[in-house]
């Protein structure tokens, strides 16, 4: 019994689901769906650092309208980057597994017309 490789697991997921989960909450949930732990923890760290930086710079005063827009746009930027990265990783893994399957199919041909 052989276990599926990392690329096979990634290619078996749906790319649009991972992208949607990365975009909507903005916390890298699509990486959990794709079973990619390092990008998930990196995204979680970046998001936490963004919140901590906002709280640190805000101090004791209430945030102004511009500060709120900057905070939301930073989270939106993180979300967009994770959406693009998850989609590119899915396409790369899917193309790699297709090429490997075609390679094994052509190498397994037997008979006169190889």
N, C-alpha and C positions, 0 to 999 in steps of 0.2 A: 504494500500500500504506500503510495507516494503522497506526500503532503503538497498542497498547492504552494507555488512560490509567491513571493511578495507581489510581483507584477501580475500574476494571475488573480490574486485576491483584489488588487486595485482595479484591474480590467473588468472584473465581474460586477463591480459596483456601477451604479448609474452616475454619470458625470453631472447631469443636471441636478440630481438630488444633493450631491455633495456641494455643488455651487450654491444652491438655494439655502442649504443649512449653514454655509459659511456666510452668506449675505445677511439673512434675516436676523439672527441674534447678533452676529458680528463677533462671536467669540470662538470661531473655529470649530463649530460642531460638525461640520462636514468632514473634518479630518478624523473624528471619531467614527463616522460612518465608513470612511475609507480605511480605517485601522492604521492611520499614520500618526504615531504618537509624538514624534519630535516636532513636526510642524504645529501640532495642536498645542503643545506646551510653549512653543515659541510665540504663537499667537496669543495665548493666555497671558504670557509674561508681558508682551508688548501692550496689550489692553490694560493690564493692571498698572504698568508703568505710566501709561497715558493718564489713567485716573489719578494715580498718586501725584504726578506732576501737576495736574490741574488743581488738586486739593492743596498742594504745597504752595503753588503760586497764588492761589486765591487768598489764602490766609484766613482771617476772621471775617472778612467782608463778604457780602452777598455777591454772586457773580453777575456781571452786567450782561446785556444782550449779546454784545460782541464776544465775550468770553464763552457764553453758552454755544454760540454758533461755531466758534473755534473747536470746542470740545466735541460737538456732534460731528463736525466735518472730519476731525481726526479719526473718530471711530468709523465713519463712513469710508475713509481712505484705507484703513486697515481691512475693512470688510471687502472692498473692491480688490485689494491685492490678494487676499486669500481666495476669493472667487476665481480670479485669473489663474493663480498658481494651482489650485485644485483641478481646474479644468485642463490645464496643460499637462499635469501629471497623469490624469486619467487618459488623455489622448496618447501620450507617450507609452504608457504601459499597455494600452490596447493595441497600438501598432506593433509593439515588440512581441506580444503574445500571438498576434496574427501571423507575423513573420516566422516565429518559431513553429507554429502549427503547420504552415505551408512548407517549411523546411522538412519537418518530419514526414509529412504526407508524400512529398516528392522523393525522399530518401527511402521510403518503405515500398516503393513500386517494385514489383518483381515481374519477370517475364522477358519477352523478347523486345518489347517496345518501352524502354526505360526513359 
